[in-house]
Amino acid sequence: MVDTNIVIRNYLVTKVAITDLVSTRVYAANPLPENATLPAINFLTRGGTSIPEVPIVVSPSVQFNCWAETPEGAREVYRALYDVLNGLNNAEITIDGTNYYITYAREEVQGQDIQDITIQGFWNTMAFYSITIRKY
């Protein structure tokens, strides 16, 4: 089975559009780690599909949270995420000598601006993507 979180994170931290804004603060965790430096991205697999007969291909539905200290900053991180994911086709990611391919990425729900009123100064633009990943 493909560990989609590792593949997605490794892909994102190789993209200059992402690292220019968040460095390597891309977390496959929910919630955002305590005392995290902003801006940052966290994501989690919220569902998706797989085909038992073809275990090397999975299609998770992924929730992305793009964090910053202002709503404009959160939206800027979201735009960078959109630019590197939307319409993605056959991106190769090599992890420990194994090749994986993000064969498809499609935004399911556009970015929604959210403020967590329990954490002052943390703004979040949340989006959902369907991502198909193939091993080999």
GUZA-76517 format. One record per residue (C-alpha): residue number from 1; x, y, z. Coordinates in nm, 4 decimals. Layout:
# residues N
k | east | north | up
NUM | X | Y | Z
...
This chain:
# residues 136
k | east | north | up
1 | 0.0000 | 0.0000 | 0.0000
2 | 0.1138 | 0.3529 | -0.0790
3 | 0.1721 | 0.5917 | 0.2141
4 | 0.0042 | 0.8890 | 0.0501
5 | 0.0994 | 1.1341 | 0.3254
6 | 0.4704 | 1.0769 | 0.2678
7 | 0.4347 | 1.1060 | -0.1104
8 | 0.2299 | 1.4281 | -0.0927
9 | 0.4612 | 1.5927 | 0.1625
10 | 0.7738 | 1.4994 | -0.0332
11 | 0.6219 | 1.6435 | -0.3480
12 | 0.5199 | 1.9711 | -0.1834
13 | 0.8567 | 2.0392 | -0.0199
14 | 1.0273 | 2.0159 | -0.3601
15 | 0.8195 | 2.2999 | -0.5048
16 | 0.9733 | 2.6468 | -0.4858
17 | 0.6291 | 2.8107 | -0.4876
18 | 0.5623 | 2.6322 | -0.1570
19 | 0.9052 | 2.6496 | 0.0064
20 | 0.9415 | 3.0217 | -0.0696
21 | 0.6395 | 3.0789 | 0.1555
22 | 0.6483 | 2.8039 | 0.4191
23 | 1.0000 | 2.6573 | 0.3920
24 | 0.9574 | 2.2902 | 0.4882
25 | 0.6726 | 2.3581 | 0.7340
26 | 0.4407 | 2.1130 | 0.5613
27 | 0.2866 | 1.8750 | 0.8128
28 | 0.0936 | 1.5533 | 0.7522
29 | -0.0849 | 1.6021 | 1.0815
30 | -0.4048 | 1.7372 | 1.2268
31 | -0.4120 | 1.9709 | 1.4005
32 | -0.1184 | 2.1955 | 1.3184
33 | 0.1663 | 2.1091 | 1.5590
34 | 0.1655 | 2.3116 | 1.8808
35 | 0.3752 | 2.6304 | 1.8609
36 | 0.4199 | 2.5901 | 1.4854
37 | 0.5818 | 2.8798 | 1.3050
38 | 0.3638 | 3.0455 | 1.0422
39 | 0.3079 | 3.0387 | 0.7539
40 | 0.2642 | 2.6628 | 0.7287
41 | 0.0545 | 2.3914 | 0.5663
42 | -0.0973 | 2.0895 | 0.7330
43 | -0.2993 | 1.8216 | 0.5624
44 | -0.4821 | 1.4999 | 0.6362
45 | -0.6415 | 1.2242 | 0.4358
46 | -1.0150 | 1.2413 | 0.4979
47 | -1.1223 | 0.9523 | 0.2789
48 | -1.0945 | 0.8472 | -0.0810
49 | -1.0956 | 0.5303 | -0.2836
50 | -0.8782 | 0.2336 | -0.3659
51 | -0.9167 | -0.0714 | -0.5858
52 | -0.8377 | -0.4000 | -0.4081
53 | -0.7261 | -0.5611 | -0.7354
54 | -0.4791 | -0.2754 | -0.8020
55 | -0.3191 | -0.1943 | -0.4640
56 | -0.0472 | 0.0225 | -0.6197
57 | -0.3034 | 0.2919 | -0.7099
58 | -0.4926 | 0.4955 | -0.4496
59 | -0.7029 | 0.8110 | -0.4671
60 | -0.7219 | 0.9860 | -0.1312
61 | -0.9386 | 1.2868 | -0.0641
62 | -0.7105 | 1.5291 | 0.1184
63 | -0.7918 | 1.8304 | 0.3347
64 | -0.5274 | 2.1039 | 0.3192
65 | -0.5069 | 2.3878 | 0.5707
66 | -0.2954 | 2.6855 | 0.4660
67 | -0.1987 | 2.8872 | 0.7741
68 | -0.0681 | 3.2403 | 0.8204
69 | -0.0946 | 3.5323 | 1.0612
70 | -0.3347 | 3.7223 | 0.8330
71 | -0.6204 | 3.6181 | 0.6052
72 | -0.4256 | 3.7558 | 0.3076
73 | -0.1231 | 3.5473 | 0.4035
74 | -0.3320 | 3.2304 | 0.4344
75 | -0.4834 | 3.2997 | 0.0925
76 | -0.1336 | 3.3494 | -0.0552
77 | -0.0232 | 3.0080 | 0.0751
78 | -0.3443 | 2.8563 | -0.0659
79 | -0.2759 | 3.0113 | -0.4087
80 | 0.0729 | 2.8565 | -0.4095
81 | -0.0760 | 2.5178 | -0.3166
82 | -0.3335 | 2.5563 | -0.5941
83 | -0.0600 | 2.6383 | -0.8457
84 | 0.1452 | 2.3269 | -0.7660
85 | -0.1455 | 2.0814 | -0.7332
86 | -0.4284 | 2.1792 | -0.9641
87 | -0.4067 | 1.9899 | -1.2916
88 | -0.0996 | 1.7979 | -1.1783
89 | -0.0286 | 1.5058 | -1.4094
90 | 0.2383 | 1.2340 | -1.3725
91 | 0.4723 | 1.4042 | -1.1238
92 | 0.7448 | 1.1611 | -1.0193
93 | 0.8536 | 1.1417 | -0.6557
94 | 1.1320 | 0.9037 | -0.5492
95 | 1.1392 | 0.7948 | -0.1856
96 | 1.4048 | 0.5520 | -0.0621
97 | 1.4658 | 0.4286 | -0.4159
98 | 1.0984 | 0.3681 | -0.4943
99 | 0.9239 | 0.5726 | -0.7632
100 | 0.5758 | 0.7093 | -0.7047
101 | 0.3674 | 0.9159 | -0.9430
102 | 0.0987 | 1.1680 | -0.8662
103 | -0.1006 | 1.0924 | -1.1772
104 | -0.3865 | 1.3295 | -1.1078
105 | -0.4838 | 1.6092 | -0.8714
106 | -0.8154 | 1.7939 | -0.8776
107 | -0.9545 | 2.0486 | -0.6369
108 | -1.2795 | 1.9174 | -0.4897
109 | -1.3639 | 2.2263 | -0.2823
110 | -1.2122 | 2.5701 | -0.3356
111 | -1.0291 | 2.7509 | -0.0582
112 | -1.2479 | 2.8559 | 0.2347
113 | -1.1193 | 3.1338 | 0.4609
114 | -1.1464 | 3.0433 | 0.8286
115 | -1.0352 | 3.2073 | 1.1519
116 | -0.9881 | 2.9901 | 1.4569
117 | -1.1232 | 3.2215 | 1.7275
118 | -0.9583 | 3.0104 | 1.9973
119 | -0.6127 | 3.0885 | 1.8549
120 | -0.5686 | 3.4600 | 1.7903
121 | -0.3472 | 3.5453 | 1.4938
122 | -0.3909 | 3.2119 | 1.3165
123 | -0.5793 | 3.2308 | 0.9866
124 | -0.6498 | 2.9321 | 0.7674
125 | -0.7615 | 2.8813 | 0.4098
126 | -0.8892 | 2.5245 | 0.3788
127 | -0.9281 | 2.3303 | 0.0528
128 | -0.9977 | 1.9704 | -0.0467
129 | -0.8269 | 1.7753 | -0.3253
130 | -0.8704 | 1.4381 | -0.4896
131 | -0.5223 | 1.3041 | -0.5649
132 | -0.4406 | 0.9814 | -0.7480
133 | -0.1057 | 0.8221 | -0.6614
134 | 0.0552 | 0.5226 | -0.8267
135 | 0.3528 | 0.3233 | -0.7028
136 | 0.6114 | 0.2286 | -0.9748
